[in-house]
Amino acid sequence: MKNQTYRMSMLYDFYGELLTPRQREFFDLYYNEDLSLAEIAENNGITRQGVRDVIVRAENAMQEVEDKTGIMKRFQAQRPLFDEIAAAAVKIKEINALQYFDPQIGALADRISDAVGTLKE
Amino acid sequence: MKNQTYRMSMLYDFYGELLTPRQREFFDLYYNEDLSLAEIAENNGITRQGVRDVIVRAENAMQEVEDKTGIMKRFQAQRPLFDEIAAAAVKIKEINALQYFDPQIGALADRISDAVGTLKE
């Protein structure tokens, strides 16, 4: 499961609030706090397999919502467009700084860079 | 309920696939096809109140997911940033077209406009 940490963290970011408190707790300890199944089991007085079951159910629940809605995929599809906008704004700024020294163009390019920076957060 | 059509259509766009087939069918007929509760009831051989219950449950289910995850809100928060980027790109293009006639700046501004247009779809 841990080889999927990046994907799981993204799912959790989108859909974590749909989990039960217990699913959320174990999921967070395992993927975000990087505890082992055995450690979580010991701290909670249940079996390693019991912890594993809770986490797998959490993963499946979130994956099912994503498979149905495709929302995470929609967000991810924005990424290359953000990168393209950011790159074009930098290039405009460079050309302006070398040739035209137009403060308005510089400021507008900065505004685009700032906005896309906020979008990429 | 119909005074909420815009908001309901957005909820449906994000979370419609999480509904049951029956919820989805009635919701779609009511909000997207603009049938009345009475018409849907007659076509399905159930009471007007029965149709209403299905639709209200669908609304509540989707609203609950949104209240927990805030995903739709996150998407909506992008809107003003897209508008800002689009406006800045248009302005750069205008300044360039009046003063500098730089084909590269024109092309870069167009690329930004196109990318933000795709994002706004």
gemmi code that builds the backbone of each chain (N, CA, C; Angstrom):
import gemmi

chains = {
    "A": [
        ("MET", (0.821, -1.208, 0.000), (0.000, 0.000, 0.000), (0.865, 1.272, 0.000)),
        ("LYS", (1.989, 1.230, 0.750), (2.736, 2.492, 0.899), (3.393, 2.975, -0.381)),
        ("ASN", (3.551, 2.087, -1.362), (4.091, 2.555, -2.641), (3.087, 3.463, -3.365)),
        ("GLN", (1.887, 3.562, -2.821), (0.848, 4.404, -3.410), (0.655, 5.698, -2.613)),
        ("THR", (1.633, 6.053, -1.820), (1.431, 7.157, -0.872), (0.991, 8.451, -1.548)),
        ("TYR", (1.620, 8.784, -2.674), (1.286, 10.060, -3.304), (-0.185, 10.088, -3.737)),
        ("ARG", (-0.568, 9.011, -4.416), (-1.956, 8.915, -4.885), (-2.937, 8.901, -3.703)),
        ("MET", (-2.561, 8.192, -2.650), (-3.438, 8.101, -1.487), (-3.579, 9.459, -0.787)),
        ("SER", (-2.498, 10.198, -0.733), (-2.566, 11.526, -0.115), (-3.474, 12.454, -0.907)),
        ("MET", (-3.430, 12.317, -2.214), (-4.318, 13.139, -3.046), (-5.772, 12.752, -2.824)),
        ("LEU", (-6.044, 11.452, -2.828), (-7.413, 10.996, -2.572), (-7.900, 11.531, -1.226)),
        ("TYR", (-7.018, 11.462, -0.244), (-7.365, 11.898, 1.105), (-7.645, 13.401, 1.130)),
        ("ASP", (-6.861, 14.134, 0.384), (-7.050, 15.580, 0.311), (-8.437, 15.918, -0.243)),
        ("PHE", (-8.873, 15.184, -1.248), (-10.187, 15.440, -1.839), (-11.330, 14.835, -1.026)),
        ("TYR", (-11.151, 13.591, -0.635), (-12.297, 12.825, -0.135), (-12.173, 12.381, 1.318)),
        ("GLY", (-11.100, 12.772, 1.986), (-10.870, 12.305, 3.353), (-12.034, 12.581, 4.296)),
        ("GLU", (-12.702, 13.703, 4.079), (-13.803, 14.076, 4.982), (-15.022, 13.174, 4.813)),
        ("LEU", (-15.020, 12.361, 3.782), (-16.143, 11.433, 3.600), (-15.949, 10.142, 4.402)),
        ("LEU", (-14.758, 9.949, 4.949), (-14.470, 8.719, 5.709), (-15.048, 8.795, 7.117)),
        ("THR", (-15.108, 7.652, 7.763), (-15.479, 7.639, 9.185), (-14.283, 8.166, 9.982)),
        ("PRO", (-14.530, 8.641, 11.212), (-13.423, 9.142, 12.035), (-12.303, 8.094, 12.190)),
        ("ARG", (-12.673, 6.832, 12.376), (-11.675, 5.787, 12.556), (-10.864, 5.542, 11.279)),
        ("GLN", (-11.554, 5.494, 10.133), (-10.842, 5.361, 8.856), (-9.870, 6.524, 8.665)),
        ("ARG", (-10.368, 7.708, 8.969), (-9.546, 8.909, 8.788), (-8.314, 8.845, 9.690)),
        ("GLU", (-8.532, 8.433, 10.934), (-7.423, 8.381, 11.891), (-6.336, 7.403, 11.425)),
        ("PHE", (-6.743, 6.186, 11.092), (-5.753, 5.176, 10.694), (-5.079, 5.556, 9.383)),
        ("PHE", (-5.877, 6.057, 8.456), (-5.335, 6.459, 7.158), (-4.265, 7.537, 7.340)),
        ("ASP", (-4.587, 8.499, 8.169), (-3.673, 9.610, 8.427), (-2.383, 9.122, 9.093)),
        ("LEU", (-2.524, 8.257, 10.082), (-1.348, 7.733, 10.771), (-0.461, 6.951, 9.805)),
        ("TYR", (-1.082, 6.182, 8.957), (-0.330, 5.310, 8.062), (0.326, 6.085, 6.925)),
        ("TYR", (-0.455, 6.898, 6.237), (0.086, 7.570, 5.044), (0.735, 8.921, 5.340)),
        ("ASN", (0.151, 9.683, 6.240), (0.710, 11.016, 6.476), (1.746, 11.024, 7.597)),
        ("GLU", (1.489, 10.261, 8.665), (2.440, 10.212, 9.789), (3.449, 9.083, 9.627)),
        ("ASP", (3.226, 8.259, 8.610), (4.165, 7.180, 8.275), (4.373, 6.150, 9.394)),
        ("LEU", (3.363, 5.898, 10.189), (3.448, 4.774, 11.134), (3.236, 3.471, 10.374)),
        ("SER", (3.732, 2.371, 10.956), (3.508, 1.056, 10.340), (2.163, 0.506, 10.797)),
        ("LEU", (1.673, -0.500, 10.078), (0.428, -1.167, 10.487), (0.577, -1.703, 11.911)),
        ("ALA", (1.741, -2.312, 12.191), (1.974, -2.899, 13.521), (1.941, -1.836, 14.616)),
        ("GLU", (2.511, -0.686, 14.338), (2.511, 0.400, 15.340), (1.100, 0.900, 15.618)),
        ("ILE", (0.334, 1.104, 14.539), (-1.052, 1.570, 14.721), (-1.845, 0.512, 15.483)),
        ("ALA", (-1.622, -0.766, 15.128), (-2.323, -1.862, 15.795), (-2.030, -1.839, 17.295)),
        ("GLU", (-0.768, -1.729, 17.637), (-0.365, -1.754, 19.040), (-0.967, -0.582, 19.813)),
        ("ASN", (-0.883, 0.608, 19.218), (-1.427, 1.798, 19.890), (-2.933, 1.730, 20.097)),
        ("ASN", (-3.612, 0.923, 19.282), (-5.069, 0.865, 19.369), (-5.608, -0.452, 19.917)),
        ("GLY", (-4.690, -1.319, 20.302), (-5.111, -2.591, 20.897), (-5.927, -3.462, 19.954)),
        ("ILE", (-5.601, -3.421, 18.650), (-6.256, -4.341, 17.706), (-5.176, -5.021, 16.868)),
        ("THR", (-5.605, -5.958, 16.018), (-4.615, -6.689, 15.218), (-4.126, -5.841, 14.049)),
        ("ARG", (-2.959, -6.241, 13.552), (-2.392, -5.611, 12.364), (-3.371, -5.755, 11.191)),
        ("GLN", (-3.961, -6.919, 11.085), (-4.922, -7.170, 10.006), (-6.161, -6.273, 10.152)),
        ("GLY", (-6.561, -6.044, 11.396), (-7.702, -5.163, 11.650), (-7.422, -3.751, 11.156)),
        ("VAL", (-6.225, -3.266, 11.429), (-5.822, -1.930, 10.958), (-5.823, -1.901, 9.438)),
        ("ARG", (-5.220, -2.942, 8.872), (-5.131, -3.039, 7.420), (-6.525, -2.991, 6.779)),
        ("ASP", (-7.455, -3.721, 7.360), (-8.829, -3.745, 6.820), (-9.461, -2.354, 6.819)),
        ("VAL", (-9.278, -1.632, 7.919), (-9.842, -0.274, 8.014), (-9.259, 0.617, 6.915)),
        ("ILE", (-7.932, 0.528, 6.745), (-7.274, 1.392, 5.762), (-7.677, 1.012, 4.340)),
        ("VAL", (-7.739, -0.279, 4.066), (-8.131, -0.718, 2.720), (-9.570, -0.290, 2.415)),
        ("ARG", (-10.444, -0.412, 3.416), (-11.824, 0.045, 3.204), (-11.865, 1.544, 2.923)),
        ("ALA", (-11.036, 2.294, 3.630), (-10.969, 3.743, 3.406), (-10.508, 4.044, 1.977)),
        ("GLU", (-9.453, 3.348, 1.562), (-8.944, 3.547, 0.197), (-10.030, 3.230, -0.828)),
        ("ASN", (-10.692, 2.103, -0.628), (-11.720, 1.684, -1.590), (-12.883, 2.675, -1.635)),
        ("ALA", (-13.258, 3.178, -0.460), (-14.372, 4.132, -0.414), (-14.020, 5.395, -1.208)),
        ("MET", (-12.809, 5.899, -1.004), (-12.404, 7.128, -1.698), (-12.213, 6.872, -3.184)),
        ("GLN", (-11.633, 5.733, -3.503), (-11.408, 5.403, -4.921), (-12.740, 5.256, -5.659)),
        ("GLU", (-13.728, 4.723, -4.955), (-15.043, 4.542, -5.572), (-15.676, 5.908, -5.903)),
        ("VAL", (-15.550, 6.842, -4.978), (-16.084, 8.187, -5.241), (-15.351, 8.803, -6.437)),
        ("GLU", (-14.041, 8.641, -6.479), (-13.279, 9.190, -7.592), (-13.645, 8.501, -8.904)),
        ("ASP", (-13.790, 7.187, -8.872), (-14.156, 6.470, -10.098), (-15.507, 6.947, -10.619)),
        ("LYS", (-16.418, 7.236, -9.720), (-17.746, 7.706, -10.143), (-17.731, 9.156, -10.623)),
        ("THR", (-17.069, 10.017, -9.863), (-17.174, 11.452, -10.158), (-16.061, 11.965, -11.072)),
        ("GLY", (-14.869, 11.357, -10.992), (-13.730, 11.847, -11.772), (-13.263, 13.244, -11.390)),
        ("ILE", (-13.582, 13.679, -10.182), (-13.273, 15.059, -9.776), (-11.765, 15.303, -9.662)),
        ("MET", (-11.060, 14.355, -9.078), (-9.616, 14.509, -8.904), (-8.934, 14.590, -10.269)),
        ("LYS", (-9.417, 13.760, -11.166), (-8.898, 13.753, -12.530), (-9.115, 15.115, -13.200)),
        ("ARG", (-10.283, 15.712, -12.961), (-10.566, 17.035, -13.522), (-9.577, 18.064, -13.001)),
        ("PHE", (-9.304, 18.022, -11.708), (-8.318, 18.944, -11.122), (-6.937, 18.706, -11.729)),
        ("GLN", (-6.560, 17.443, -11.834), (-5.220, 17.125, -12.343), (-5.046, 17.553, -13.792)),
        ("ALA", (-6.140, 17.502, -14.553), (-6.077, 17.890, -15.961), (-5.794, 19.389, -16.118)),
        ("GLN", (-6.023, 20.161, -15.071), (-5.765, 21.603, -15.132), (-4.268, 21.910, -15.094)),
        ("ARG", (-3.544, 21.049, -14.427), (-2.113, 21.262, -14.163), (-1.295, 21.698, -15.396)),
        ("PRO", (-1.330, 20.932, -16.512), (-0.527, 21.349, -17.669), (-0.944, 22.707, -18.236)),
        ("LEU", (-2.226, 23.061, -18.105), (-2.668, 24.376, -18.583), (-2.115, 25.475, -17.679)),
        ("PHE", (-2.085, 25.229, -16.389), (-1.466, 26.197, -15.471), (0.008, 26.394, -15.833)),
        ("ASP", (0.687, 25.279, -16.099), (2.114, 25.363, -16.429), (2.328, 26.146, -17.722)),
        ("GLU", (1.441, 25.934, -18.675), (1.560, 26.626, -19.947), (1.364, 28.137, -19.764)),
        ("ILE", (0.374, 28.504, -18.983), (0.119, 29.924, -18.713), (1.316, 30.548, -17.991)),
        ("ALA", (1.819, 29.836, -16.997), (2.956, 30.354, -16.218), (4.167, 30.564, -17.118)),
        ("ALA", (4.435, 29.599, -17.991), (5.597, 29.697, -18.882), (5.436, 30.857, -19.861)),
        ("ALA", (4.239, 31.036, -20.401), (3.997, 32.130, -21.350), (4.162, 33.487, -20.669)),
        ("ALA", (3.702, 33.591, -19.427), (3.836, 34.862, -18.698), (5.310, 35.197, -18.456)),
        ("VAL", (6.094, 34.197, -18.098), (7.538, 34.416, -17.880), (8.201, 34.884, -19.177)),
        ("LYS", (7.829, 34.250, -20.256), (8.418, 34.581, -21.558), (8.054, 36.020, -21.971)),
        ("ILE", (6.819, 36.406, -21.776), (6.401, 37.786, -22.079), (7.235, 38.772, -21.263)),
        ("LYS", (7.407, 38.436, -20.007), (8.179, 39.305, -19.120), (9.630, 39.436, -19.615)),
        ("GLU", (10.184, 38.345, -20.030), (11.570, 38.348, -20.533), (11.706, 39.215, -21.782)),
        ("ILE", (10.820, 38.994, -22.737), (10.876, 39.770, -23.991), (10.727, 41.263, -23.680)),
        ("ASN", (9.770, 41.560, -22.816), (9.540, 42.959, -22.453), (10.771, 43.570, -21.773)),
        ("ALA", (11.380, 42.801, -20.900), (12.529, 43.312, -20.141), (13.741, 43.544, -21.034)),
        ("LEU", (13.825, 42.780, -22.133), (14.965, 42.931, -23.043), (14.744, 44.017, -24.092)),
        ("GLN", (13.467, 44.191, -24.517), (13.251, 45.028, -25.694), (12.398, 46.266, -25.487)),
        ("TYR", (11.333, 46.137, -24.700), (10.353, 47.235, -24.698), (10.289, 48.017, -23.383)),
        ("PHE", (10.694, 47.390, -22.312), (10.697, 48.056, -21.001), (9.355, 48.704, -20.693)),
        ("ASP", (8.279, 48.065, -21.079), (6.949, 48.629, -20.828), (6.473, 48.193, -19.440)),
        ("PRO", (6.364, 49.162, -18.511), (6.021, 48.784, -17.134), (4.641, 48.126, -17.028)),
        ("GLN", (3.733, 48.535, -17.918), (2.395, 47.959, -17.851), (2.419, 46.476, -18.258)),
        ("ILE", (3.146, 46.179, -19.319), (3.251, 44.769, -19.731), (3.919, 43.955, -18.628)),
        ("GLY", (4.968, 44.511, -18.031), (5.636, 43.807, -16.926), (4.682, 43.517, -15.788)),
        ("ALA", (3.886, 44.532, -15.451), (2.951, 44.373, -14.330), (1.858, 43.356, -14.659)),
        ("LEU", (1.376, 43.385, -15.896), (0.328, 42.435, -16.302), (0.862, 40.998, -16.303)),
        ("ALA", (2.092, 40.838, -16.775), (2.695, 39.500, -16.764), (2.864, 39.007, -15.325)),
        ("ASP", (3.261, 39.912, -14.450), (3.377, 39.549, -13.024), (2.020, 39.144, -12.449)),
        ("ARG", (0.992, 39.865, -12.844), (-0.335, 39.560, -12.317), (-0.755, 38.152, -12.756)),
        ("ILE", (-0.440, 37.827, -14.000), (-0.754, 36.471, -14.487), (0.040, 35.431, -13.693)),
        ("SER", (1.326, 35.703, -13.494), (2.159, 34.759, -12.738), (1.620, 34.556, -11.323)),
        ("ASP", (1.224, 35.660, -10.689), (0.699, 35.558, -9.315), (-0.584, 34.735, -9.281)),
        ("ALA", (-1.484, 35.027, -10.233), (-2.774, 34.323, -10.244), (-2.568, 32.827, -10.470)),
        ("VAL", (-1.692, 32.485, -11.400), (-1.473, 31.069, -11.688), (-0.736, 30.407, -10.517)),
        ("GLY", (0.100, 31.185, -9.836), (0.753, 30.667, -8.634), (-0.268, 30.296, -7.563)),
        ("THR", (-1.245, 31.162, -7.369), (-2.317, 30.869, -6.404), (-3.100, 29.626, -6.832)),
        ("LEU", (-3.386, 29.535, -8.129), (-4.130, 28.368, -8.638), (-3.367, 27.075, -8.424)),
        ("LYS", (-2.058, 27.135, -8.497), (-1.241, 25.913, -8.378), (-1.007, 25.491, -6.934)),
        ("GLU", (-1.389, 26.320, -5.998), (-1.150, 25.979, -4.578), (-1.907, 24.724, -4.147)),
    ],
    "B": [
        ("MET", (-38.060, 24.589, -4.857), (-36.797, 23.963, -5.254), (-36.262, 24.552, -6.555)),
        ("LYS", (-37.180, 24.861, -7.516), (-36.668, 25.266, -8.828), (-35.953, 26.606, -8.837)),
        ("ASN", (-36.170, 27.405, -7.805), (-35.406, 28.649, -7.735), (-33.922, 28.376, -7.447)),
        ("GLN", (-33.590, 27.135, -7.177), (-32.203, 26.751, -6.901), (-31.581, 26.027, -8.092)),
        ("THR", (-32.185, 26.177, -9.260), (-31.766, 25.356, -10.393), (-30.274, 25.453, -10.704)),
        ("TYR", (-29.734, 26.672, -10.685), (-28.327, 26.828, -11.051), (-27.425, 26.059, -10.093)),
        ("ARG", (-27.679, 26.266, -8.797), (-26.883, 25.584, -7.781), (-27.059, 24.052, -7.870)),
        ("MET", (-28.283, 23.628, -8.122), (-28.548, 22.194, -8.208), (-27.860, 21.573, -9.426)),
        ("SER", (-27.846, 22.306, -10.528), (-27.162, 21.790, -11.716), (-25.666, 21.645, -11.470)),
        ("MET", (-25.105, 22.585, -10.721), (-23.679, 22.482, -10.393), (-23.417, 21.275, -9.494)),
        ("LEU", (-24.236, 21.130, -8.465), (-24.093, 19.962, -7.579), (-24.176, 18.674, -8.386)),
        ("TYR", (-25.132, 18.644, -9.296), (-25.351, 17.448, -10.118), (-24.143, 17.189, -11.020)),
        ("ASP", (-23.581, 18.247, -11.541), (-22.399, 18.112, -12.399), (-21.239, 17.468, -11.627)),
        ("PHE", (-21.053, 17.865, -10.383), (-19.960, 17.300, -9.578), (-20.310, 15.934, -9.002)),
        ("TYR", (-21.478, 15.829, -8.444), (-21.776, 14.673, -7.587), (-22.907, 13.787, -8.090)),
        ("GLY", (-23.466, 14.101, -9.264), (-24.608, 13.343, -9.776), (-24.363, 11.840, -9.847)),
        ("GLU", (-23.129, 11.460, -10.164), (-22.820, 10.034, -10.306), (-22.839, 9.295, -8.976)),
        ("LEU", (-22.910, 10.019, -7.890), (-22.978, 9.359, -6.582), (-24.419, 8.994, -6.211)),
        ("LEU", (-25.376, 9.504, -6.992), (-26.787, 9.238, -6.688), (-27.205, 7.848, -7.168)),
        ("THR", (-28.342, 7.396, -6.695), (-28.916, 6.158, -7.234), (-29.492, 6.459, -8.620)),
        ("PRO", (-29.666, 5.433, -9.454), (-30.234, 5.665, -10.796), (-31.584, 6.395, -10.728)),
        ("ARG", (-32.414, 6.045, -9.775), (-33.728, 6.679, -9.653), (-33.607, 8.152, -9.249)),
        ("GLN", (-32.743, 8.417, -8.280), (-32.507, 9.811, -7.885), (-32.006, 10.613, -9.073)),
        ("ARG", (-31.076, 10.005, -9.791), (-30.486, 10.699, -10.935), (-31.552, 10.983, -11.991)),
        ("GLU", (-32.374, 10.005, -12.257), (-33.419, 10.155, -13.285), (-34.387, 11.297, -12.936)),
        ("PHE", (-34.915, 11.266, -11.726), (-35.895, 12.291, -11.338), (-35.244, 13.670, -11.264)),
        ("PHE", (-34.044, 13.694, -10.710), (-33.323, 14.956, -10.589), (-33.122, 15.579, -11.966)),
        ("ASP", (-32.699, 14.761, -12.898), (-32.436, 15.221, -14.262), (-33.719, 15.716, -14.935)),
        ("LEU", (-34.788, 14.955, -14.783), (-36.064, 15.358, -15.388), (-36.547, 16.685, -14.804)),
        ("TYR", (-36.385, 16.833, -13.527), (-36.903, 18.017, -12.847), (-36.050, 19.251, -13.136)),
        ("TYR", (-34.750, 19.149, -12.930), (-33.890, 20.334, -13.050), (-33.353, 20.561, -14.459)),
        ("ASN", (-33.012, 19.490, -15.153), (-32.410, 19.702, -16.473), (-33.442, 19.679, -17.594)),
        ("GLU", (-34.435, 18.794, -17.473), (-35.473, 18.716, -18.516), (-36.676, 19.593, -18.175)),
        ("ASP", (-36.658, 20.155, -16.978), (-37.686, 21.106, -16.553), (-39.107, 20.527, -16.524)),
        ("LEU", (-39.238, 19.263, -16.247), (-40.572, 18.694, -16.012), (-41.045, 19.106, -14.611)),
        ("SER", (-42.361, 19.106, -14.416), (-42.897, 19.408, -13.084), (-42.934, 18.126, -12.259)),
        ("LEU", (-43.059, 18.301, -10.947), (-43.200, 17.135, -10.058), (-44.391, 16.285, -10.500)),
        ("ALA", (-45.509, 16.966, -10.839), (-46.721, 16.247, -11.237), (-46.496, 15.440, -12.514)),
        ("GLU", (-45.779, 16.023, -13.459), (-45.506, 15.298, -14.713), (-44.650, 14.057, -14.475)),
        ("ILE", (-43.588, 14.222, -13.657), (-42.721, 13.072, -13.365), (-43.524, 12.001, -12.627)),
        ("ALA", (-44.380, 12.451, -11.693), (-45.205, 11.516, -10.921), (-46.110, 10.710, -11.862)),
        ("GLU", (-46.780, 11.401, -12.759), (-47.703, 10.734, -13.668), (-46.974, 9.728, -14.562)),
        ("ASN", (-45.825, 10.164, -15.112), (-45.053, 9.271, -15.991), (-44.545, 8.026, -15.282)),
        ("ASN", (-44.380, 8.107, -13.950), (-43.805, 6.984, -13.220), (-44.810, 6.266, -12.321)),
        ("GLY", (-46.051, 6.706, -12.405), (-47.097, 6.038, -11.628), (-46.898, 6.115, -10.126)),
        ("ILE", (-46.317, 7.236, -9.646), (-46.207, 7.430, -8.193), (-46.757, 8.807, -7.839)),
        ("THR", (-46.822, 9.107, -6.555), (-47.393, 10.390, -6.152), (-46.388, 11.526, -6.365)),
        ("ARG", (-46.957, 12.722, -6.436), (-46.142, 13.925, -6.541), (-45.194, 14.011, -5.333)),
        ("GLN", (-45.731, 13.692, -4.175), (-44.920, 13.737, -2.962), (-43.777, 12.711, -3.013)),
        ("GLY", (-44.065, 11.564, -3.607), (-43.029, 10.532, -3.748), (-41.875, 11.022, -4.607)),
        ("VAL", (-42.201, 11.698, -5.701), (-41.170, 12.268, -6.576), (-40.369, 13.311, -5.812)),
        ("ARG", (-41.121, 14.161, -5.112), (-40.477, 15.222, -4.340), (-39.486, 14.653, -3.329)),
        ("ASP", (-39.887, 13.587, -2.648), (-39.007, 12.963, -1.647), (-37.703, 12.462, -2.270)),
        ("VAL", (-37.835, 11.821, -3.432), (-36.636, 11.302, -4.110), (-35.684, 12.453, -4.454)),
        ("ILE", (-36.260, 13.539, -4.982), (-35.425, 14.668, -5.409), (-34.789, 15.362, -4.203)),
        ("VAL", (-35.564, 15.532, -3.154), (-35.011, 16.180, -1.950), (-33.899, 15.324, -1.342)),
        ("ARG", (-34.099, 14.007, -1.339), (-33.040, 13.132, -0.820), (-31.780, 13.239, -1.676)),
        ("ALA", (-31.963, 13.335, -2.983), (-30.818, 13.487, -3.892), (-30.073, 14.792, -3.603)),
        ("GLU", (-30.839, 15.878, -3.460), (-30.227, 17.173, -3.144), (-29.441, 17.093, -1.842)),
        ("ASN", (-30.077, 16.504, -0.831), (-29.425, 16.427, 0.481), (-28.153, 15.586, 0.426)),
        ("ALA", (-28.207, 14.481, -0.331), (-27.030, 13.613, -0.429), (-25.865, 14.371, -1.065)),
        ("MET", (-26.149, 15.094, -2.138), (-25.080, 15.826, -2.822), (-24.587, 16.995, -1.972)),
        ("GLN", (-25.528, 17.687, -1.333), (-25.140, 18.818, -0.490), (-24.273, 18.352, 0.677)),
        ("GLU", (-24.560, 17.161, 1.190), (-23.773, 16.641, 2.303), (-22.323, 16.368, 1.872)),
        ("VAL", (-22.176, 15.789, 0.676), (-20.819, 15.539, 0.176), (-20.084, 16.876, 0.002)),
        ("GLU", (-20.791, 17.862, -0.558), (-20.166, 19.176, -0.746), (-19.820, 19.821, 0.594)),
        ("ASP", (-20.724, 19.735, 1.564), (-20.449, 20.333, 2.873), (-19.216, 19.694, 3.509)),
        ("LYS", (-19.058, 18.397, 3.300), (-17.894, 17.713, 3.885), (-16.604, 18.010, 3.131)),
        ("THR", (-16.657, 17.952, 1.805), (-15.418, 18.043, 1.029), (-15.082, 19.462, 0.575)),
        ("GLY", (-16.099, 20.296, 0.330), (-15.861, 21.653, -0.175), (-15.257, 21.690, -1.573)),
        ("ILE", (-15.411, 20.599, -2.330), (-14.761, 20.508, -3.643), (-15.332, 21.515, -4.639)),
        ("MET", (-16.647, 21.650, -4.668), (-17.279, 22.584, -5.593), (-16.837, 24.018, -5.279)),
        ("LYS", (-16.766, 24.308, -4.007), (-16.301, 25.619, -3.559), (-14.874, 25.890, -4.042)),
        ("ARG", (-14.029, 24.855, -3.986), (-12.652, 25.000, -4.462), (-12.626, 25.339, -5.940)),
        ("PHE", (-13.450, 24.648, -6.716), (-13.535, 24.942, -8.155), (-14.034, 26.359, -8.383)),
        ("GLN", (-15.059, 26.737, -7.652), (-15.642, 28.066, -7.853), (-14.670, 29.179, -7.495)),
        ("ALA", (-13.817, 28.903, -6.513), (-12.843, 29.908, -6.092), (-11.807, 30.180, -7.179)),
        ("GLN", (-11.684, 29.271, -8.134), (-10.723, 29.475, -9.224), (-11.222, 30.521, -10.222)),
        ("ARG", (-12.524, 30.610, -10.335), (-13.166, 31.457, -11.349), (-12.595, 32.897, -11.432)),
        ("PRO", (-12.564, 33.640, -10.320), (-12.038, 35.014, -10.422), (-10.577, 35.068, -10.849)),
        ("LEU", (-9.804, 34.049, -10.510), (-8.405, 34.024, -10.945), (-8.318, 33.774, -12.451)),
        ("PHE", (-9.168, 32.921, -12.959), (-9.222, 32.708, -14.418), (-9.580, 34.019, -15.120)),
        ("ASP", (-10.563, 34.711, -14.565), (-10.993, 35.973, -15.181), (-9.866, 37.001, -15.166)),
        ("GLU", (-9.137, 37.032, -14.076), (-8.026, 37.978, -13.955), (-6.942, 37.678, -14.992)),
        ("ILE", (-6.618, 36.410, -15.143), (-5.615, 36.004, -16.131), (-6.085, 36.356, -17.539)),
        ("ALA", (-7.344, 36.053, -17.821), (-7.888, 36.329, -19.149), (-7.837, 37.821, -19.455)),
        ("ALA", (-8.221, 38.638, -18.487), (-8.226, 40.095, -18.689), (-6.817, 40.627, -18.906)),
        ("ALA", (-5.860, 40.113, -18.142), (-4.474, 40.573, -18.288), (-3.917, 40.189, -19.653)),
        ("ALA", (-4.256, 38.999, -20.125), (-3.780, 38.564, -21.448), (-4.341, 39.462, -22.558)),
        ("VAL", (-5.611, 39.804, -22.450), (-6.238, 40.697, -23.438), (-5.554, 42.059, -23.440)),
        ("LYS", (-5.273, 42.559, -22.265), (-4.640, 43.877, -22.123), (-3.231, 43.874, -22.727)),
        ("ILE", (-2.476, 42.808, -22.447), (-1.130, 42.693, -23.036), (-1.220, 42.707, -24.569)),
        ("LYS", (-2.176, 41.973, -25.063), (-2.364, 41.901, -26.516), (-2.703, 43.281, -27.102)),
        ("GLU", (-3.540, 44.011, -26.396), (-3.920, 45.353, -26.844), (-2.717, 46.299, -26.873)),
        ("ILE", (-1.972, 46.322, -25.794), (-0.799, 47.206, -25.725), (0.183, 46.855, -26.837)),
        ("ASN", (0.405, 45.549, -26.995), (1.329, 45.089, -28.031), (0.844, 45.485, -29.431)),
        ("ALA", (-0.442, 45.362, -29.660), (-0.999, 45.653, -30.985), (-0.940, 47.152, -31.304)),
        ("LEU", (-0.958, 47.990, -30.268), (-0.912, 49.438, -30.482), (0.510, 49.972, -30.582)),
        ("GLN", (1.433, 49.332, -29.827), (2.744, 49.963, -29.691), (3.933, 49.174, -30.212)),
        ("TYR", (3.940, 47.861, -29.997), (5.184, 47.120, -30.247), (5.106, 46.144, -31.417)),
        ("PHE", (3.926, 45.713, -31.757), (3.734, 44.793, -32.888), (4.659, 43.597, -32.816)),
        ("ASP", (4.900, 43.101, -31.618), (5.809, 41.951, -31.448), (4.998, 40.662, -31.622)),
        ("PRO", (5.307, 39.919, -32.716), (4.480, 38.733, -32.979), (4.603, 37.672, -31.874)),
        ("GLN", (5.755, 37.608, -31.225), (5.930, 36.616, -30.174), (5.062, 36.944, -28.951)),
        ("ILE", (5.040, 38.221, -28.582), (4.180, 38.620, -27.451), (2.713, 38.365, -27.794)),
        ("GLY", (2.326, 38.696, -29.024), (0.949, 38.435, -29.446), (0.591, 36.958, -29.341)),
        ("ALA", (1.531, 36.117, -29.808), (1.281, 34.673, -29.789), (1.218, 34.135, -28.358)),
        ("LEU", (2.098, 34.650, -27.501), (2.106, 34.190, -26.101), (0.815, 34.600, -25.390)),
        ("ALA", (0.375, 35.836, -25.658), (-0.878, 36.295, -25.046), (-2.052, 35.441, -25.533)),
        ("ASP", (-2.016, 35.094, -26.830), (-3.069, 34.204, -27.358), (-3.028, 32.845, -26.670)),
        ("ARG", (-1.819, 32.340, -26.440), (-1.702, 31.025, -25.813), (-2.304, 31.054, -24.410)),
        ("ILE", (-2.062, 32.161, -23.711), (-2.640, 32.302, -22.368), (-4.162, 32.360, -22.459)),
        ("SER", (-4.664, 33.149, -23.416), (-6.121, 33.252, -23.583), (-6.740, 31.891, -23.884)),
        ("ASP", (-6.084, 31.132, -24.761), (-6.614, 29.810, -25.129), (-6.622, 28.874, -23.932)),
        ("ALA", (-5.518, 28.867, -23.181), (-5.424, 27.953, -22.032), (-6.490, 28.307, -20.986)),
        ("VAL", (-6.661, 29.592, -20.723), (-7.642, 29.983, -19.715), (-9.069, 29.728, -20.221)),
        ("GLY", (-9.231, 29.842, -21.538), (-10.531, 29.498, -22.132), (-10.871, 28.032, -21.894)),
        ("THR", (-9.888, 27.165, -22.105), (-10.097, 25.733, -21.832), (-10.404, 25.489, -20.363)),
        ("LEU", (-9.689, 26.179, -19.493), (-9.918, 26.013, -18.042), (-11.323, 26.447, -17.647)),
        ("LYS", (-11.833, 27.457, -18.323), (-13.156, 27.988, -17.953), (-14.309, 27.166, -18.514)),
        ("GLU", (-14.012, 26.243, -19.378), (-15.087, 25.453, -20.002), (-15.866, 24.651, -18.960)),
    ],
}
model = gemmi.Model(1)
for chain_id, residues in chains.items():
    chain = gemmi.Chain(chain_id)
    for i, (resn, *xyz) in enumerate(residues, 1):
        res = gemmi.Residue()
        res.name, res.seqid = resn, gemmi.SeqId(i, " ")
        for name, pos in zip(("N", "CA", "C"), xyz):
            atom = gemmi.Atom()
            atom.name, atom.element = name, gemmi.Element(name[0])
            atom.pos, atom.b_iso = gemmi.Position(*pos), 0.0
            res.add_atom(atom)
        chain.add_residue(res)
    model.add_chain(chain)
structure = gemmi.Structure()
structure.add_model(model)
structure.setup_entities()
